[in-house]
């Protein structure tokens, strides 16, 4: 995947940006990008975007509209199957199969 590229401009007539440029000039050239990426991700982590009350209200209204035509029902209960027993023939076949598997395992 290609990295996202952005061009950043600092204006020397703005005090904070001038201070930022002075600081960045002190860093080795190869470390400037990493510093900016780390600063942006730390800022985002410190101030996560939150939804306003109007945003939440709009989301609720959309969900209400979508659910208006939906009917909720309890699914029918699945019938439970009774315990079935093996016939004598099936039981004998099963035992032979188990013994053959054990022989193969221990051989």
MOZITA-V119165 format. One record per backbone hydrogen bond with DSSP energy under -1.0 kcal/mol. CO is the residue of the C=O (numbers start at 1). NH is the residue of the N-H. If there is no record, write none. Layout:
co={CO;CO}
nh={NH;NH}
This chain:
co={11;14;15;16;17;18;19;20;21;23;24;28;31;32;33;34;35;36;37;38;39;40;41;42;43;52;53;54;55;56;57;58;59;60;61;62;63;64;67;87;88;89;90;91;92;93;94;95;96;97;98;99;100;101;102}
nh={14;18;19;20;21;22;23;24;25;26;27;31;35;36;37;38;39;40;41;42;43;44;45;46;47;56;57;58;59;60;61;62;63;64;65;66;67;68;70;91;92;93;94;95;96;97;98;99;100;101;102;103;104;105;106}
